[in-house]
């Protein structure tokens, strides 16, 4: 990522954004616009575990014109287990499910991008276009819930990659997972940027009646043009607000996540987003400040230089002011909200607006007392 590092230095120097953009172009890292149309990442660097790095250059054979656009490819992944555990003290859940690896929504700021390096792929365009589906997820879930001694607690889905990304229309893995959770009486909390979640209102409303389900829609901006460049294949902000309305009208506890807040780019919209979500029916809200771990930082910087070069210095300066002078600080207690005067200001603005609207007056706690440890088939086998 050395070219991005040099470009970042140039962007803060005399050459500023123009020189920074030129340096990245000359490095061969940047993908041509006709190849990554409809994607947010403009680079596709090798994963951090790979021994080589890739650069595009003209070798004189005039073969660059033959390179095809990046198309979405899906491989089947067969994991041994489906429930992921975590012990992070600043996350409210201790278990989660990821039906997919990689995400076609292509949010340029996605903190899950670095996980693609574990597959030998790039956190850049590969993360948006080379996906992995887990069609055995529902079966594995049912098996894990049947284990002796399993103690139910809310399973979070959508905390890494979006369970309702476009390929869910074909694979329907998320719906199968919900069917298992409903049958077992197991609580679930969902976070998504997709209006496709409304497809499953029938299941979610039944679960909500039993105190087993709640849904959060993540809204980063209300500016449709900004959303289209920053999160190109996610539902538009208008459709997300409409999804909040439909879910709320169906009796499903619905909240809004203003996430991530990008200082100097989207932070001025926080109050409008909360107002709009409350009007649509959301009664809980939260926020997360932009995180730039590992490869996310150069990918975001390249995007910012391409689309908002005039704001580059301001945005990155504010980010670093909340991260102790760095692009990212992974310290627990700081990584979600940041630290310093600007982070404090964002927090107070959120609290004041939430109080004014009546958000978070009552936080819905999901029930665990309806959990069925084993289905009928398992019960019959246990008698033999």
CORVENDA-V721553 format. One record per residue. N is the residue number from 1. RES is the residue in three letters. PSI is psi in degrees with one decimal (none if undefined). OMEGA is omega as a letter, one per 20 degrees, with the letter a starting at -180 (999 if undefined). NEAR is the number of other C-alpha atoms within 12 Angstrom. Layout:
# CORVENDA-V721553
((N & RES & PSI & OMEGA & NEAR) (N & RES & PSI & OMEGA & NEAR))
This chain:
# CORVENDA-V721553
((1 & UNK & 15.3 & a & 31) (2 & UNK & -40.9 & r & 18) (3 & UNK & -34.4 & r & 29) (4 & UNK & -37.5 & r & 37) (5 & UNK & -45.8 & r & 23) (6 & UNK & -38.3 & r & 26) (7 & UNK & -38.8 & r & 36) (8 & UNK & -43.6 & r & 37) (9 & UNK & -42.2 & r & 23) (10 & UNK & -36.9 & a & 24) (11 & UNK & -25.5 & r & 33) (12 & UNK & -4.9 & a & 25) (13 & UNK & -159.5 & a & 16) (14 & UNK & -34.9 & a & 14) (15 & UNK & -28.9 & r & 19) (16 & UNK & -154.1 & a & 24) (17 & UNK & -35.0 & a & 33) (18 & UNK & -47.0 & r & 23) (19 & UNK & -38.6 & a & 25) (20 & UNK & -45.2 & r & 34) (21 & UNK & -41.0 & r & 36) (22 & UNK & -37.6 & a & 26) (23 & UNK & -40.8 & r & 27) (24 & UNK & -40.9 & r & 35) (25 & UNK & -44.2 & a & 26) (26 & UNK & -20.8 & a & 20) (27 & UNK & -20.1 & a & 26) (28 & UNK & 6.4 & a & 26) (29 & UNK & -32.1 & a & 32) (30 & UNK & 135.0 & r & 36) (31 & UNK & 142.4 & r & 35) (32 & UNK & 142.6 & a & 25) (33 & UNK & -32.5 & a & 19) (34 & UNK & -17.0 & r & 18) (35 & UNK & -27.7 & a & 24) (36 & UNK & 28.2 & r & 28) (37 & UNK & 135.0 & a & 23) (38 & UNK & 9.2 & r & 29) (39 & UNK & 160.2 & a & 38) (40 & UNK & -39.7 & a & 45) (41 & UNK & 134.1 & r & 49) (42 & UNK & -2.9 & r & 44) (43 & UNK & 160.0 & a & 45) (44 & UNK & 61.7 & a & 41) (45 & UNK & 154.2 & r & 41) (46 & UNK & 150.5 & r & 29) (47 & UNK & 158.2 & a & 30) (48 & UNK & -14.3 & r & 25) (49 & UNK & -3.0 & a & 20) (50 & UNK & 145.5 & a & 17) (51 & UNK & -12.2 & a & 11) (52 & UNK & 159.6 & r & 14) (53 & UNK & 154.9 & a & 22) (54 & UNK & 135.6 & r & 20) (55 & UNK & 138.8 & r & 22) (56 & UNK & 130.6 & r & 21) (57 & UNK & 159.3 & a & 19) (58 & UNK & 114.2 & a & 13) (59 & UNK & 6.2 & r & 10) (60 & UNK & -4.6 & a & 8) (61 & UNK & 2.1 & r & 9) (62 & UNK & 40.1 & a & 10) (63 & UNK & -6.5 & a & 12) (64 & UNK & -30.2 & a & 17) (65 & UNK & -19.9 & a & 14) (66 & UNK & -8.0 & a & 10) (67 & UNK & 128.1 & a & 16) (68 & UNK & 163.4 & r & 15) (69 & UNK & 158.5 & r & 19) (70 & UNK & 124.2 & r & 28) (71 & UNK & 150.6 & a & 21) (72 & UNK & 124.5 & r & 25) (73 & UNK & 137.9 & a & 20) (74 & UNK & 125.8 & r & 26) (75 & UNK & 153.0 & r & 19) (76 & UNK & 128.7 & r & 19) (77 & UNK & 136.6 & a & 21) (78 & UNK & 80.9 & r & 19) (79 & UNK & 161.6 & r & 23) (80 & UNK & -31.2 & r & 15) (81 & UNK & 163.1 & a & 23) (82 & UNK & -21.4 & r & 31) (83 & UNK & 123.4 & r & 30) (84 & UNK & 133.6 & a & 23) (85 & UNK & 150.2 & r & 18) (86 & UNK & 155.3 & a & 17) (87 & UNK & 21.9 & a & 13) (88 & UNK & 128.7 & a & 16) (89 & UNK & -13.6 & a & 14) (90 & UNK & 20.1 & r & 17) (91 & UNK & 137.0 & a & 19) (92 & UNK & -4.3 & a & 17) (93 & UNK & 155.3 & r & 25) (94 & UNK & 0.7 & r & 23) (95 & UNK & 149.3 & a & 27) (96 & UNK & 166.6 & r & 32) (97 & UNK & 136.2 & r & 40) (98 & UNK & 100.1 & a & 40) (99 & UNK & -23.2 & a & 46) (100 & UNK & 155.2 & r & 43) (101 & UNK & 130.4 & a & 43) (102 & UNK & 162.8 & a & 46) (103 & UNK & 123.4 & a & 51) (104 & UNK & -15.9 & r & 44) (105 & UNK & -34.9 & r & 40) (106 & UNK & 29.8 & r & 46) (107 & UNK & 123.4 & a & 46) (108 & UNK & -25.8 & a & 48) (109 & UNK & 3.2 & a & 42) (110 & UNK & 122.0 & a & 41) (111 & UNK & -10.6 & r & 36) (112 & UNK & -8.7 & a & 34) (113 & UNK & -44.6 & a & 46) (114 & UNK & -19.1 & a & 38) (115 & UNK & -21.6 & r & 30) (116 & UNK & -20.3 & r & 38) (117 & UNK & -27.7 & r & 29) (118 & UNK & -15.3 & r & 19) (119 & UNK & 7.1 & a & 24) (120 & UNK & 19.5 & a & 21) (121 & UNK & 170.2 & a & 32) (122 & UNK & 139.6 & r & 36) (123 & UNK & -6.0 & r & 47) (124 & UNK & -117.8 & a & 49) (125 & UNK & -28.8 & r & 46) (126 & UNK & -38.2 & a & 38) (127 & UNK & -32.2 & a & 50) (128 & UNK & -22.1 & a & 49) (129 & UNK & -18.0 & r & 38) (130 & UNK & 97.0 & a & 32) (131 & UNK & 161.4 & r & 37) (132 & UNK & 128.5 & r & 34) (133 & UNK & 148.6 & a & 35) (134 & UNK & 76.9 & a & 34) (135 & UNK & -17.3 & r & 30) (136 & UNK & 7.8 & a & 26) (137 & UNK & -46.7 & a & 36) (138 & UNK & -42.1 & r & 33) (139 & UNK & -43.7 & r & 27) (140 & UNK & -39.1 & r & 26) (141 & UNK & -47.2 & a & 37) (142 & UNK & -38.0 & r & 33) (143 & UNK & -43.1 & a & 26) (144 & UNK & -35.5 & r & 27) (145 & UNK & -19.9 & a & 32) (146 & UNK & -7.1 & a & 28) (147 & UNK & 140.7 & r & 17) (148 & UNK & 131.6 & r & 14) (149 & UNK & -0.5 & r & 10) (150 & UNK & 130.7 & r & 19) (151 & UNK & 119.2 & a & 21) (152 & UNK & 135.3 & r & 30) (153 & UNK & 161.4 & a & 29) (154 & UNK & 127.3 & r & 32) (155 & UNK & 127.3 & r & 39) (156 & UNK & 133.6 & r & 39) (157 & UNK & 128.9 & a & 38) (158 & UNK & 10.1 & a & 33) (159 & UNK & -12.8 & r & 38) (160 & UNK & -75.9 & r & 31) (161 & UNK & 157.2 & a & 41) (162 & UNK & 124.5 & a & 44) (163 & UNK & -15.0 & a & 45) (164 & UNK & 29.5 & r & 40) (165 & UNK & 165.0 & a & 42) (166 & UNK & -36.6 & a & 35) (167 & UNK & -11.7 & r & 35) (168 & UNK & -25.5 & r & 33) (169 & UNK & -34.6 & a & 18) (170 & UNK & -45.1 & a & 15) (171 & UNK & -30.1 & r & 26) (172 & UNK & 31.7 & a & 28) (173 & UNK & -41.1 & a & 35) (174 & UNK & -40.4 & r & 42) (175 & UNK & -39.8 & r & 30) (176 & UNK & -37.8 & r & 26) (177 & UNK & -44.1 & r & 42) (178 & UNK & -36.5 & r & 42) (179 & UNK & -40.2 & r & 28) (180 & UNK & -45.4 & a & 32) (181 & UNK & -38.2 & r & 46) (182 & UNK & -45.6 & a & 32) (183 & UNK & -32.5 & a & 27) (184 & UNK & -6.8 & a & 31) (185 & UNK & 39.4 & a & 36) (186 & UNK & 132.9 & a & 39) (187 & UNK & 147.9 & a & 43) (188 & UNK & 140.4 & r & 44) (189 & UNK & 129.9 & a & 40) (190 & UNK & 137.5 & r & 42) (191 & UNK & 131.1 & a & 40) (192 & UNK & 160.5 & r & 42) (193 & UNK & 12.5 & a & 50) (194 & UNK & 136.1 & r & 42) (195 & UNK & -8.8 & r & 37) (196 & UNK & -19.4 & r & 33) (197 & UNK & -26.1 & a & 43) (198 & UNK & -19.0 & r & 32) (199 & UNK & -32.6 & a & 21) (200 & UNK & 21.2 & r & 34) (201 & UNK & -33.2 & a & 32) (202 & UNK & -46.5 & r & 22) (203 & UNK & -46.5 & a & 32) (204 & UNK & -36.7 & r & 39) (205 & UNK & -38.8 & r & 29) (206 & UNK & -41.3 & r & 26) (207 & UNK & -38.6 & a & 36) (208 & UNK & -37.0 & r & 35) (209 & UNK & -29.2 & r & 22) (210 & UNK & 4.4 & a & 28) (211 & UNK & 33.6 & a & 28) (212 & UNK & -3.2 & a & 39) (213 & UNK & 145.6 & r & 42) (214 & UNK & 154.7 & a & 44) (215 & UNK & 139.1 & r & 50) (216 & UNK & 131.8 & r & 43) (217 & UNK & 128.6 & r & 54) (218 & UNK & 122.6 & r & 44) (219 & UNK & 114.7 & a & 51) (220 & UNK & -37.5 & a & 49) (221 & UNK & 157.0 & r & 40) (222 & UNK & -2.5 & r & 31) (223 & UNK & 109.5 & a & 22) (224 & UNK & -37.8 & r & 21) (225 & UNK & -42.7 & r & 15) (226 & UNK & -43.8 & r & 24) (227 & UNK & -38.4 & a & 32) (228 & UNK & -32.2 & r & 26) (229 & UNK & -30.7 & a & 31) (230 & UNK & -34.6 & a & 38) (231 & UNK & 69.0 & a & 37) (232 & UNK & -28.6 & a & 31) (233 & UNK & 14.8 & r & 32) (234 & UNK & 163.1 & r & 41) (235 & UNK & 149.9 & r & 36) (236 & UNK & 156.7 & r & 31) (237 & UNK & -38.4 & r & 34) (238 & UNK & -42.3 & r & 28) (239 & UNK & -32.8 & r & 25) (240 & UNK & -41.0 & r & 41) (241 & UNK & -37.3 & r & 40) (242 & UNK & -35.4 & r & 30) (243 & UNK & -40.4 & r & 38) (244 & UNK & -42.8 & a & 46) (245 & UNK & -46.7 & a & 33) (246 & UNK & -42.5 & r & 31) (247 & UNK & -45.3 & a & 39) (248 & UNK & -43.1 & r & 32) (249 & UNK & -26.9 & r & 20) (250 & UNK & 4.1 & r & 25) (251 & UNK & 15.4 & a & 28) (252 & UNK & 122.9 & r & 40) (253 & UNK & 122.6 & a & 41) (254 & UNK & 138.2 & r & 47) (255 & UNK & 169.1 & r & 44) (256 & UNK & 136.8 & r & 47) (257 & UNK & 115.8 & r & 37) (258 & UNK & 89.1 & a & 43) (259 & UNK & 133.2 & i & 36) (260 & UNK & 154.4 & r & 37) (261 & UNK & 120.8 & a & 37) (262 & UNK & 108.8 & a & 42) (263 & UNK & 135.0 & r & 34) (264 & UNK & -2.4 & a & 27) (265 & UNK & -47.2 & a & 32) (266 & UNK & -8.2 & a & 28) (267 & UNK & -26.5 & r & 34) (268 & UNK & -11.3 & a & 22) (269 & UNK & -4.1 & a & 27) (270 & UNK & -48.0 & a & 41) (271 & UNK & -40.1 & r & 32) (272 & UNK & -40.1 & r & 26) (273 & UNK & -45.1 & r & 39) (274 & UNK & -42.6 & r & 45) (275 & UNK & -48.3 & a & 29) (276 & UNK & -41.0 & a & 30) (277 & UNK & -39.1 & r & 45) (278 & UNK & -42.7 & r & 32) (279 & UNK & -29.5 & a & 23) (280 & UNK & -14.0 & r & 27) (281 & UNK & -3.7 & r & 34) (282 & UNK & 138.4 & r & 44) (283 & UNK & -1.3 & r & 37) (284 & UNK & 156.5 & a & 37) (285 & UNK & 156.3 & r & 42) (286 & UNK & 173.0 & r & 36) (287 & UNK & 155.9 & r & 35) (288 & UNK & 133.6 & r & 32) (289 & UNK & 147.0 & a & 42) (290 & UNK & 132.4 & r & 43) (291 & UNK & 136.9 & a & 37) (292 & UNK & 63.2 & a & 34) (293 & UNK & 146.5 & r & 27) (294 & UNK & -122.6 & a & 29) (295 & UNK & -12.5 & a & 41) (296 & UNK & -34.6 & a & 40) (297 & UNK & -55.4 & r & 36) (298 & UNK & -33.0 & r & 38) (299 & UNK & -43.0 & r & 44) (300 & UNK & -42.1 & a & 42) (301 & UNK & -43.4 & r & 41) (302 & UNK & -42.2 & r & 44) (303 & UNK & -43.8 & a & 36) (304 & UNK & -39.9 & r & 37) (305 & UNK & -34.0 & r & 37) (306 & UNK & -39.8 & a & 32) (307 & UNK & -32.0 & a & 25) (308 & UNK & 59.1 & a & 24) (309 & UNK & -31.1 & a & 28) (310 & UNK & -17.9 & a & 21) (311 & UNK & -1.0 & a & 25) (312 & UNK & -54.0 & a & 35) (313 & UNK & -41.3 & a & 30) (314 & UNK & -48.2 & a & 23) (315 & UNK & -49.7 & a & 30) (316 & UNK & -32.4 & r & 37) (317 & UNK & -43.0 & r & 23) (318 & UNK & -40.5 & r & 32) (319 & UNK & -45.8 & a & 39) (320 & UNK & -28.2 & r & 30) (321 & UNK & -23.3 & r & 24) (322 & UNK & -5.7 & a & 35) (323 & UNK & 33.4 & r & 31) (324 & UNK & 39.0 & r & 22) (325 & UNK & -0.3 & a & 16) (326 & UNK & 168.2 & r & 22) (327 & UNK & -30.4 & a & 30) (328 & UNK & 143.1 & r & 32) (329 & UNK & 115.2 & a & 27) (330 & UNK & 7.1 & a & 24) (331 & UNK & 131.4 & r & 18) (332 & UNK & 140.2 & a & 16) (333 & UNK & -18.5 & r & 16) (334 & UNK & -28.5 & a & 24) (335 & UNK & -30.7 & a & 30) (336 & UNK & -34.9 & a & 32) (337 & UNK & -17.8 & a & 37) (338 & UNK & -178.1 & r & 39) (339 & UNK & 163.1 & r & 29) (340 & UNK & 175.4 & a & 19) (341 & UNK & -41.7 & a & 18) (342 & UNK & -39.8 & r & 27) (343 & UNK & -39.0 & r & 31) (344 & UNK & -42.5 & a & 18) (345 & UNK & -42.9 & r & 21) (346 & UNK & -44.0 & r & 35) (347 & UNK & -42.4 & a & 28) (348 & UNK & -39.3 & r & 18) (349 & UNK & -42.0 & r & 22) (350 & UNK & -47.1 & a & 35) (351 & UNK & -43.0 & a & 24) (352 & UNK & -44.4 & a & 18) (353 & UNK & -42.3 & r & 27) (354 & UNK & -40.5 & r & 32) (355 & UNK & -42.1 & a & 21) (356 & UNK & -39.3 & a & 16) (357 & UNK & -20.7 & a & 25) (358 & UNK & 24.2 & r & 23) (359 & UNK & 149.7 & r & 29) (360 & UNK & 17.8 & r & 25) (361 & UNK & -40.6 & r & 15) (362 & UNK & 117.6 & r & 15) (363 & UNK & 124.9 & a & 17) (364 & UNK & 122.9 & r & 24) (365 & UNK & 126.7 & a & 20) (366 & UNK & 152.0 & a & 30) (367 & UNK & 148.6 & r & 24) (368 & UNK & -2.8 & a & 25) (369 & UNK & -2.8 & r & 18) (370 & UNK & 4.7 & a & 21) (371 & UNK & 132.4 & r & 29) (372 & UNK & 115.1 & a & 26) (373 & UNK & -31.4 & a & 28) (374 & UNK & 139.6 & r & 27) (375 & UNK & 176.1 & a & 23) (376 & UNK & -39.5 & a & 15) (377 & UNK & -43.4 & a & 14) (378 & UNK & -38.2 & r & 18) (379 & UNK & -40.3 & r & 13) (380 & UNK & -40.7 & a & 10) (381 & UNK & -34.0 & a & 11) (382 & UNK & -23.1 & r & 12) (383 & UNK & -17.7 & a & 8) (384 & UNK & none & 999 & 7))
